[in-house]
Amino acid sequence: MKRALADSAVLLAAYLAAFLLRFDFGEPRWGWGPVLLGFGPAFLLGWAGLWLFRCHRLSSRAISLRNLPRFACAAGFTVICQLALRYVLVGDASIYLRPPASVAMMAGVLECAGLLGLRYLRRLQLRPLDVADLLGRDESEVGTPAVRAGFHDKVVMITGAGGSIGGELARQVLAAGPARLILVDISEAALYLIHDELSALPGAETLVPVVGNCGDRAKMRALLMRERPDFLLHAAAYKHVPMMELNPGEALRNNALATRTLAEESQAAQVGTFVLISTDKAIRPISAMGISKRLAEIFVRDLAGGGTTHFCAVRFGNVLGSSGSVVPRFRAQIAKGGPVTVTDPRMERYFMTIAEASGLVLQAATLAQGGEIFVLDMGRPMTILALAETMIRLSGLRPHKDIPIRFTGIRPGEKLSEELGISAAHAERTGHARIFVGRIPQLPHPDAEALLARCNTLSEDGFRLTVETLRNLLPEEGRPTP
């Protein structure tokens, strides 16, 4: 309603301004009364143009210069209709239906500029599209008293600190006031960006940036012995499913074996709590990424109870807005005018924001006693198609009309749907409403050791290692639920 009133005001202002310009800001020879009465037909024609070219539906959030032709066509339609009334359809000289041609054309130019300018002005006042708008539910609270108390004045180490989850974990831990915050990442560029961001915040003197590979046993041993973390949050991993299908050897080495190396050195350094950031794709895994994360869970839990370190894992699904996720890709595709590419209309996923996923990970870390696989309640799953349609609508456009959606087919390693495993049969409640402990059997120690030895051997195969070979490591876990 407000947008319609504003557009109507622009049409009136353009109409009156055109008469003022035409008569050098003096009174037209007909007088202002007939001029104002003549605005009725001009108003109807102006709105007809806006409806015909769908300008009225275009929100300020989506406005750009690529929309100029649409508004120009709407204004041009109004001008052409007024000229037709003047020279073709109306034979009398009434100003009500026959404004001067110069007035009609000036009004069209002013209308186009005014409507576009109004939307640009409104866009400056809008907040950016927030990924939380896509959830369809309330976000979990972050920065809770339990997190602040649990991490205050503690030594905390975060691997993969330059990534989406690692970076948000670092922000929330820094806000809790740690004694030291060690940021580890193999990417110098990613580590620089998060360290530069956090250096401007209170507590920056506690930051310790470290460029390093979590699979480098000697370096991790020296770092852990020097820092003696109370908490180690292991977020470093390869997470892109189709990419890991093409590089299964790297998924095994980085996600599973490097995690085991880091966990062993953490145990030796008597780290307080070791938290593995896992994924819902580790449930009945079929992809190289999912299998490698499930192996990481097995290898970490195998160390639980063998020392003073509390080992645990936290499983959750897709994170909105993270690097490599669909949200940045959809944003870019919408900005280009489409098409938005969706793999399959039936594909659905569980989603959380980066902030709430990280906040729940920190709360789970404070609950760890050793050996748990925590599972986060992520609400109801959402189809990727619904996510794409919602993003298009929030951009002020119409899915399938203004922005086409094209289906590209399921990619290697992907499932149509994922599982969480938080039902009463598969998980137990904790003191937090959205954190569960999965009832997930652990391999006996001799079997876990044999599996680790097999993985070490397979990792030497390099490019010859196949996803099918990885699947054969966990044949029972990859079977669907009966």
Order of alpha helices (4+ residues) and beta strands (2+ residues): alpha-alpha-alpha-alpha-alpha-beta-alpha-beta-alpha-beta-alpha-beta-alpha-alpha-beta-alpha-beta-beta-alpha-beta-beta-beta-alpha-beta-beta-alpha-beta-beta-beta-alpha-alpha
